[in-house]
Amino acid sequence: MKMKIPSAKPFFKEEEMEGILGDVKSVLMSGRLILGPKAQEFEELFARYIGVRHAISVNSCTTALEITLKYLEVKGKEVIVPTNTFVATLNSVIYAGGHPVLADINPESLCIDPQDLLKRITKKTKGIIVVHIAGLVCPQIEELKEICKEYNLFLIEDAAHAHGATLDEKKAGSFGDFGCFSFYPTKIMTTTIGGMITTNDDKLPSVAKSMRHHGQGEDLNQIVRLGNDWVMSEINAVLGLYQLKNLDSNIRRRNEIAKRYREGLKEVDSIKPFPVPKNIRHGYYKYPVLLKGDIDRADLIRVLKERYDIEVGGVYYPPCHLQPVFKRLFGYKEEMFPVAEEVLSKHICLPIYSQMKDIEVDYVLRCLKEEVKS
Ligand SMILES: Cc1ncc(COP(=O)(O)O)c(C=O)c1O
């Protein structure tokens, strides 16, 4: 039997619908649509969950990154970013007036490679953005912290994929100087769109809160810096509160699905999951696998969709240095980041979402087996 399987799917519990709609109604009736108690509660609970002193809500992760980078005064400076990330990571550096410098990746974690990164440090380097790809906290995060300490660089975690993911029981978003999260619809938790900055830096919150609302000062009639209209609405915050409550059970289910995939793939020589170190709780925003032998990535993606109605994704192909915009802007070319090109051109991400049923996982496995042997 054919099943329609999306690559990702947001999830709001049926039994919570009444509560969600009631809370949205209360917001609408209150007349306070932004900068109100719901966003404040979401910020407080998110900070507590991540294990940091502050969380500042904004309208997207791109904004979270841009505000943080502006606060860090990257204008005219270099920021090292993995070539394997969503374009928003680079874009935010550019929007903040900085220059993104790409680095290659570790072929097992798909995250930035500390050794390659070392080669990219110059006098103009101000900091590093690590991206916890697919929900795996970068296993070399401590090495990155050491490098930052030695060279006096900031460390931002782009944790857009990694809500609730841990390494040694410490949460993504609490390792670096700043963490930036996304609540875009495909993410592990969503507020439709939205973002959050997490930090123990006591000076960032007042600057970020000013920047997210047109540069207002303590006296709201005084505009003290350039800002924008970047707040999270109270309605989005209501959704965030419900999603946060369910985050751990969501991740537990994603780990069960991942286990089922891993078991099933033992019978498939040509498709291999990526390793996960024992001290890591993966968030499984995505479930990446490596295609071995002569499987053609594009063909497999097309056939899974056309023949079986299964959508698969990627994190990411092409990587940023092969995106036309960055080739044009910065002169990046093929073969500049060989590890990323090699491994990413042979990976796909299998569908995963918290309400995915075991029979759907088995269907994906069955179709994959059918295709890679034919
Ligand atoms: C790694 C990464 N960084 C940043 C972003 C940007 O997030 P947002 O859409 O919330 O701005 C995304 C979104 O897909 C992402 O995957």
The ligand as an SDF file (V2000), in Angstrom:
LIG
                    3D

 16 16  0  0  0  0  0  0  0  0999 V2000
   21.0840   25.9990   10.3490 C   0  0  0  0  0  0  0  0  0  0  0  0
   20.0480   27.0690   10.1760 C   0  0  0  0  0  0  0  0  0  0  0  0
   20.3500   28.3260   10.5370 N   0  0  0  0  0  0  0  0  0  0  0  0
   19.4450   29.3270   10.4210 C   0  0  0  0  0  0  0  0  0  0  0  0
   18.1930   29.1010    9.9190 C   0  0  0  0  0  0  0  0  0  0  0  0
   17.2430   30.2390    9.7700 C   0  0  0  0  0  0  0  0  0  0  0  0
   16.1160   30.0590   10.5620 O   0  0  0  0  0  0  0  0  0  0  0  0
   14.8420   31.0130   10.4070 P   0  0  0  0  0  0  0  0  0  0  0  0
   14.0720   30.5120    9.2240 O   0  0  0  0  0  0  0  0  0  0  0  0
   14.0990   30.8530   11.6980 O   0  0  0  0  0  0  0  0  0  0  0  0
   15.3520   32.3920   10.1920 O   0  0  0  0  0  0  0  0  0  0  0  0
   17.8200   27.8060    9.5420 C   0  0  0  0  0  0  0  0  0  0  0  0
   16.4670   27.5600    9.0230 C   0  0  0  0  0  0  0  0  0  0  0  0
   16.1450   26.7010    8.2950 O   0  0  0  0  0  0  0  0  0  0  0  0
   18.7750   26.7650    9.6730 C   0  0  0  0  0  0  0  0  0  0  0  0
   18.4700   25.5120    9.3100 O   0  0  0  0  0  0  0  0  0  0  0  0
  1  2  1  0
  2  3  1  0
  2 15  2  0
  3  4  2  0
  4  5  1  0
  5  6  1  0
  5 12  2  0
  6  7  1  0
  7  8  1  0
  8  9  2  0
  8 10  1  0
  8 11  1  0
 12 13  1  0
 12 15  1  0
 13 14  2  0
 15 16  1  0
M  END
$$$$
